């Protein structure tokens, strides 16, 4: 069971940066209510990784949910 992954598992990127292995993907997530609920659940579940990108076009909704 040494390779068992948990919510606290991390992965090291090629540049040496370590990030959480598990996180909330936000691609195709639209609408304030949908994102608000997803971000709220994510944070309540102790996730600390929320994957975002300008290309997704939902930064304002994610920022609002985080606030």
N, C-alpha and C positions, 0 to 999 in steps of 0.2 A: 504493500500500500504506500510505498515511498513516493510514488508519482501522483498521488491523489491531489486534485486541485480544489482549492477553497476560495471563498470570497476574498481572501487576503493574498492569494497567489499573484506573483508578478512575472513579468517577462522582461528581458534585457534587449533593448534595440541595438542595432548595429553601431550606433554612436555611443553606446555605453549607458544611455538613459534607461532607467528602470521604470516601468509603468504597470498598473494593475492589469492582470490578464482578463478579468471580467469587467464589463461596463455596459452602459446604456448606449446603444447606437441610435442616432437621431435622424439618419437619412430617411427621407420621405415622411417624416413626422411633420404634420401641418396642424395648425389651429392651436389656439391658446389652451383650451380645456384639455385636449389630448396630451399636449406636452406638459402642462401643469401636473396632471395626474401621473404621468410617467416619471417625471423628475421627482415628484414627492415620494412615490413608491421607491424609486431608486435610492434616494437619500435615507429613507426610513429603513431600507434593507442593508444599510452600511456600505453601499457601493461608493467609491470615490472617483470613478472614472466615467465621465460623460463625453462620448465621442461627438465632436462637432466639426463643421467645416463651413466656410463662407459659401461654398457651392450649394449647400443644402438650403440656404435662403431662410432659415428659421432662427437666426441668432436672437432677434428681438423677443420671440416667444420663449426661448430657452432662458434668456436673461431675466425675463419677467418671472418665470417659474422659479429660478434660483433665488431671486430677491424675496 
